[in-house]
Amino acid sequence: MAKAALTIAGSDSGGGAGIQADLKTFSALGVFGTSAITAITAQNTQDVTAVEPISNEVVAAQIKAVLDDIDIHAVKIGMLGSPALIETVASSLEGFEGPVVLDPVMLSKSGVALLPDDAVDALVSILLPRATVLTPNLPEAAKILGEDEAVGDDAVLAQGHRILELGAKAVVMKGGHAEGETCRDWLVTSEAAMHLDAPRIETRNTHGTGCTLSSAIAAELAKGVDLEAALTRAHGWLHGAIKAADQIDIGHGHGPVHHFHEVWS
């Protein structure tokens, strides 16, 4: 039987992030993808020009329709636009016992705010304790904590542990926004911390990397592997997708990664 995963996130008309990136990732990693769309965005590789939220009732109906019929082995949560929607998603997942990957999407690659300030507290108090793993980049981690962005391994680890104190079971501190020739992601749990390194790739085509990593982790968790193995596979696979991104050359701004780099080029 095929494993299946559910993504709860916004739609990206440009195809590089959000629901589109999540479904491509699930498929590329051999997992059947289902979805609940939280918002429609008009965007491309250069800008987000419009955002239209889906009603909370319809979001809840999408989640219920999927969970009532399909055996879902993991859930990935991305763009959520309001405290009320966060409450809706949390209540819709009551009774789901599988792993949940929470990606706290706050800004688009072009700098447009996607999570209002009043929703950050709701995300932390309502959904963060429900998640198996939280996957913030360094600016998002700082926003969650109300602190300056971490610089250096010690500061990154310290912020990761403070996020655990907020109720997270595990956190992946993504290092894509840091400086240096090496991109380092940290997995922080109450028991240990491990890091994964990859050479930083000079490319403009990194649109959707956060969505893609979190959905790749969810796909691997859906297969039944542990979190450390899921992150290791997702991290290496995403590095390959970024490395191959220039081959597809989509758009004139921040293009998408190549989700199917292991399948076609």
C-alpha positions as CSV (number, residue, x, y, z in Angstrom):
1,M,0.0,0.0,0.0
2,A,1.3,3.4,-0.9
3,K,2.0,5.8,1.9
4,A,0.1,9.1,1.8
5,A,0.8,12.6,3.2
6,L,-1.4,15.7,3.6
7,T,-0.1,19.2,3.1
8,I,-2.1,22.1,4.6
9,A,-0.7,25.2,3.0
10,G,-1.2,28.1,0.5
11,S,-1.2,27.8,-3.3
12,D,1.7,29.3,-5.3
13,S,0.6,30.1,-8.8
14,G,4.2,30.1,-9.9
15,G,4.6,26.5,-8.9
16,G,7.7,26.8,-6.8
17,A,6.5,26.9,-3.2
18,G,3.5,26.1,-1.1
19,I,1.0,23.4,-2.1
20,Q,2.6,22.9,-5.5
21,A,6.1,22.4,-4.0
22,D,4.8,20.1,-1.4
23,L,2.9,17.8,-3.8
24,K,5.9,17.7,-6.2
25,T,8.1,16.7,-3.2
26,F,5.8,14.0,-2.0
27,S,5.6,12.6,-5.5
28,A,9.4,12.8,-6.1
29,L,10.0,10.9,-2.9
30,G,7.4,8.2,-3.6
31,V,4.5,9.3,-1.4
32,F,1.0,10.0,-2.5
33,G,0.1,13.6,-1.9
34,T,-3.2,15.1,-0.7
35,S,-3.9,18.8,0.1
36,A,-5.9,21.3,2.0
37,I,-5.4,24.8,0.5
38,T,-5.4,27.7,3.0
39,A,-5.0,30.6,0.7
40,I,-4.6,31.5,-3.0
41,T,-1.6,33.6,-3.9
42,A,-0.9,35.3,-7.1
43,Q,2.9,35.1,-7.4
44,N,5.7,34.2,-9.7
45,T,9.5,34.0,-9.2
46,Q,9.7,37.8,-8.7
47,D,6.8,38.9,-6.5
48,V,3.6,38.1,-4.6
49,T,0.9,40.4,-6.0
50,A,-2.3,39.1,-4.3
51,V,-3.3,36.9,-1.4
52,E,-6.9,35.6,-1.0
53,P,-7.5,33.5,2.1
54,I,-9.8,30.4,1.9
55,S,-12.6,30.4,4.4
56,N,-11.9,28.5,7.6
57,E,-14.9,26.4,7.0
58,V,-13.7,25.3,3.6
59,V,-10.2,24.6,5.0
60,A,-11.7,22.4,7.7
61,A,-13.9,20.7,5.1
62,Q,-10.9,19.8,3.0
63,I,-9.0,18.3,5.9
64,K,-12.0,16.3,7.0
65,A,-12.7,15.0,3.5
66,V,-9.1,13.7,3.2
67,L,-8.8,12.2,6.7
68,D,-12.3,10.6,6.5
69,D,-11.3,8.6,3.4
70,I,-7.6,8.3,3.0
71,D,-5.0,6.7,5.4
72,I,-2.7,9.7,6.0
73,H,0.8,8.8,7.4
74,A,2.1,12.3,7.9
75,V,0.9,15.9,7.8
76,K,2.9,19.0,6.7
77,I,1.5,22.4,7.7
78,G,2.7,25.5,5.9
79,M,1.1,28.9,5.3
80,L,-1.6,29.9,7.8
81,G,-2.9,33.5,7.7
82,S,-4.7,34.1,11.0
83,P,-5.2,33.0,14.6
84,A,-8.7,31.7,13.7
85,L,-7.3,29.6,10.9
86,I,-4.6,28.2,13.2
87,E,-7.3,27.2,15.7
88,T,-9.3,25.6,12.8
89,V,-6.4,23.5,11.6
90,A,-5.5,22.4,15.2
91,S,-9.1,21.3,15.8
92,S,-9.3,19.6,12.4
93,L,-6.3,17.5,13.3
94,E,-7.7,16.3,16.6
95,G,-7.6,12.5,16.6
96,F,-4.8,12.3,14.0
97,E,-2.0,10.4,15.6
98,G,0.7,10.5,12.9
99,P,3.7,12.8,12.6
100,V,3.1,16.5,12.0
101,V,5.8,18.8,10.4
102,L,5.1,22.5,11.1
103,D,6.8,25.0,8.8
104,P,6.2,28.5,10.2
105,V,5.9,30.3,6.9
106,M,6.3,34.1,7.7
107,L,7.8,35.7,4.6
108,S,7.8,35.0,0.9
109,K,11.2,34.8,-0.9
110,S,10.4,38.3,-2.2
111,G,9.9,39.7,1.3
112,V,6.1,39.8,1.4
113,A,4.7,39.0,4.9
114,L,2.6,35.9,4.9
115,L,1.9,35.4,8.6
116,P,0.5,38.5,10.5
117,D,2.1,39.4,13.8
118,D,-1.1,38.5,15.7
119,A,-0.9,35.0,14.4
120,V,2.6,34.2,15.7
121,D,1.4,33.8,19.3
122,A,-1.4,31.5,18.2
123,L,1.0,29.4,16.1
124,V,3.3,29.1,19.1
125,S,0.6,28.3,21.7
126,I,-1.8,26.2,19.7
127,L,0.1,24.4,16.9
128,L,3.7,24.3,18.0
129,P,3.1,21.8,20.9
130,R,1.1,19.6,18.5
131,A,4.0,19.3,16.0
132,T,6.4,16.4,15.8
133,V,9.0,18.8,14.4
134,L,9.1,22.6,13.8
135,T,11.2,23.8,10.8
136,P,12.0,27.5,11.1
137,N,14.7,29.3,9.2
138,L,16.8,31.6,11.4
139,P,14.7,34.8,10.9
140,E,11.6,32.8,11.7
141,A,13.1,31.3,14.8
142,A,14.1,34.7,16.0
143,K,10.5,36.0,15.3
144,I,9.0,33.1,17.3
145,L,11.2,33.9,20.3
146,G,11.1,37.7,20.0
147,E,14.9,37.9,19.7
148,D,17.6,38.9,17.3
149,E,18.6,36.5,14.6
150,A,21.1,33.9,15.8
151,V,24.7,34.1,14.5
152,G,27.0,31.2,15.0
153,D,26.4,27.6,16.1
154,D,26.2,28.4,19.9
155,A,23.5,31.0,19.4
156,V,21.5,28.8,16.9
157,L,21.6,25.9,19.4
158,A,20.5,28.1,22.2
159,Q,17.5,29.4,20.3
160,G,16.7,25.9,19.3
161,H,16.6,24.8,22.9
162,R,14.4,27.8,23.8
163,I,11.9,26.8,21.2
164,L,11.8,23.3,22.7
165,E,10.9,25.1,26.0
166,L,7.9,26.5,24.2
167,G,6.5,23.0,23.8
168,A,8.1,21.8,20.5
169,K,9.2,18.1,20.5
170,A,12.0,18.8,18.0
171,V,13.1,21.7,15.9
172,V,15.1,21.9,12.7
173,M,17.0,25.2,12.7
174,K,17.6,25.8,8.9
175,G,20.8,27.6,8.1
176,G,20.0,28.8,4.6
177,H,20.0,32.5,5.7
178,A,23.3,32.3,7.5
179,E,26.6,33.4,6.0
180,G,29.6,31.3,5.0
181,E,30.5,28.7,2.4
182,T,28.7,25.9,4.3
183,C,25.0,25.7,4.9
184,R,24.3,24.0,8.2
185,D,21.0,22.7,9.5
186,W,20.6,21.7,13.1
187,L,18.2,19.1,14.5
188,V,17.6,19.9,18.2
189,T,15.7,17.7,20.6
190,S,15.7,17.4,24.4
191,E,18.1,14.4,24.1
192,A,20.7,15.6,21.6
193,A,21.6,17.9,18.7
194,M,22.9,16.9,15.3
195,H,23.9,19.0,12.3
196,L,23.9,18.4,8.6
197,D,26.3,20.4,6.3
198,A,26.2,21.0,2.6
199,P,28.3,23.4,0.5
200,R,26.5,26.6,-0.2
201,I,25.5,26.8,-3.8
202,E,25.7,30.0,-5.8
203,T,22.3,30.2,-7.5
204,R,19.3,32.6,-7.6
205,N,17.0,29.6,-7.9
206,T,16.0,28.8,-4.2
207,H,12.3,29.7,-4.3
208,G,10.4,27.2,-2.1
209,T,13.4,25.6,-0.3
210,G,11.7,25.9,3.1
211,C,8.4,24.3,1.9
212,T,10.3,21.7,0.1
213,L,12.5,20.6,3.0
214,S,9.6,20.4,5.4
215,S,7.5,18.4,3.0
216,A,10.5,16.1,2.3
217,I,10.8,15.4,6.0
218,A,7.1,14.7,6.1
219,A,7.3,12.3,3.2
220,E,10.1,10.4,4.8
221,L,8.2,10.3,8.2
222,A,5.2,8.9,6.3
223,K,7.4,6.0,5.2
224,G,7.9,5.2,8.9
225,V,11.6,6.2,9.3
226,D,12.7,8.1,12.4
227,L,13.2,11.9,12.5
228,E,17.0,11.8,12.2
229,A,16.9,9.5,9.2
230,A,14.1,11.6,7.7
231,L,16.0,14.8,8.0
232,T,19.2,13.2,6.6
233,R,17.4,12.0,3.5
234,A,15.5,15.3,3.1
235,H,18.6,17.4,3.5
236,G,20.6,15.5,0.9
237,W,17.8,15.3,-1.5
238,L,17.1,19.1,-1.3
239,H,20.8,19.8,-1.8
240,G,20.5,17.9,-5.1
241,A,17.4,19.8,-6.0
242,I,19.1,23.1,-5.4
243,K,22.2,22.0,-7.3
244,A,20.1,21.1,-10.3
245,A,17.8,24.2,-10.2
246,D,19.7,26.1,-12.8
247,Q,19.1,23.3,-15.3
248,I,15.3,24.1,-15.5
249,D,15.8,27.9,-15.5
250,I,12.2,28.9,-14.6
251,G,11.2,32.6,-14.5
252,H,13.3,35.7,-14.2
253,G,13.6,36.1,-10.4
254,H,14.1,33.5,-7.6
255,G,13.3,30.3,-9.6
256,P,12.3,27.0,-8.0
257,V,14.5,24.1,-7.1
258,H,14.3,21.0,-9.4
259,H,12.1,18.7,-7.4
260,F,12.4,15.9,-9.9
261,H,16.2,16.0,-10.3
262,E,16.4,12.3,-9.5
263,V,13.9,11.5,-12.2
264,W,14.5,13.8,-15.2
265,S,16.8,16.7,-16.2
